[in-house]
Amino acid sequence: MLRTLIVTVSMATLAGPALAGGMCSHAPASKFQPKTTLTKKLHAQGLKVRRIKTEGGCYEVYALDGHGKRVNVAFNAETLEKVDNAEAGEG
């Protein structure tokens, strides 16, 4: 029974990041895309970027949409791929 529990926990731990929809970068900061590139990309999507914070290999973006609603989204700092969890780099 203990072995089954250990295997189940191990599988869940390994599958977790794959199910999360994108992950933060593990590359050195020298490999990160410039924040200005991300800002331009988001402006083209109609967002007004207020702040971009770097946390744990992710860019955490604080912005406003076209209606003035707050938007908090995270991107892989190396690939600029959107990460489903806006708080992904924290921890």
N, C-alpha and C positions, 0 to 999 in steps of 0.2 A: 504494500500500500504506500509506503514511504517512497519507494522507487517511482511509482506512478505519479505521485505528487511532484517529485523532483523533475520528472520528464515534462509534465504539464506546465510547470512554472517556467522551465527552460524554453519550451516552445513558445509560450506566450511572450517571453522576454525577447526572443529573436524575431518574432512576427510583429511585435508592436511597432517598431520604426517603419517597417514596410507598409503597414496599414495606416500610418500617420499621414501619408501623402506629402512626400518631400521631407528632406532633412536639412539641418544646418551643415555648413561646410566644416571639414576637418583640416582644410588646407591652411597654410600660414597666411597671415593678413596680406602679404605681398601679392598673393594670387587673387585677392578679392577684386570684383568689378568696382569702378568708381561710383560713389554715391550719386554723382551727377547723372550718370547713365540711368540709374534707377529713377531718379527724379524726373528726367525727361520722359521716360516710359510711362510713368504714372500720370504726368501732366497730359500726355496724349490720350489717356483713358478718362480724362475729366476730373482727376483728383488734384486738390491743392495740398501739396506736401507741407506740413508744418514742422516736422522733425524726423530725422532718421537716426536711430541709435544702433550701434553695433553691439551685439550680445551673443557670445558663444557660437560664432560662425554664421550668424544670421543678421540681416538688417531688419530691425523692427521699425515700421513706418507708422507715423501718426499723421493723418491727413483728414481733409474734409472732402466729401463728395459734392456733386453739383447742387445739392439741396442744403448744404451746410451741415450735414450729418457727419459726426465723427466716425472715422474709419481707422482701425488698428489691424495691420496685416504684417506678416513676416515673409522675408525672402532669403533664400540661400545666398550668402554674400559672394560666393564664387560664381554661381551660375545665374543668379537672379531668378531662379525658379521659385514660384510661390510655395510657401509652407503652410499647410492647413491650420496649424496651431499658431496663433498670433504671438504667443508667449514662448515659442520654441527655443529661443536662445537663452532664456533665463534658467537659472538653476545651478 
